Amino acid sequence: MNDTGLGVGEAIELIDTWLVARNRGQLNPAEKLLISAAWENRKYEDVAEDSGYNADYLRQAGQGLWRTLSLVIGKKLPRPDSER
C-alpha cells in the first residue's frame, strides 16, 4: 500500500479500466507484473528471475507501458526505480 491507501491490485484494476476506456486495450500479464514490481521498487532482473520472463523482454515491455501511460494521461511519467 502507498501513501494514498490504494493497494497495488486496486491500482492495476484502475489503470486497466482507464486504458480500456481510452481504447488502449487491457493490460497483459507482463504489464500487470511490471506495475506490481514498480509499486514494490523491484528491479527487472529480480522480477525476471522470480517470474520466468526474460529481463530484456520486461525492460522493453516496461518502456512501452510507461510510454502508453504517459500518452494517456498527457504527462510524462518518471521512470520507475526498477528501470534505473
Sequence and secondary structure as in RCSB ss.txt:
>XXXX:A:sequence
MNDTGLGVGEAIELIDTWLVARNRGQLNPAEKLLISAAWENRKYEDVAEDSGYNADYLRQAGQGLWRTLSLVIGK
KLPRPDSER
>XXXX:A:secstr
  TTS  HHHHHHHHHHHHHHTTS    HHHHHHHHHHHTT  HHHHHHHHS  HHHHHHHHHHHHHHHHHHHTS
     GGG 
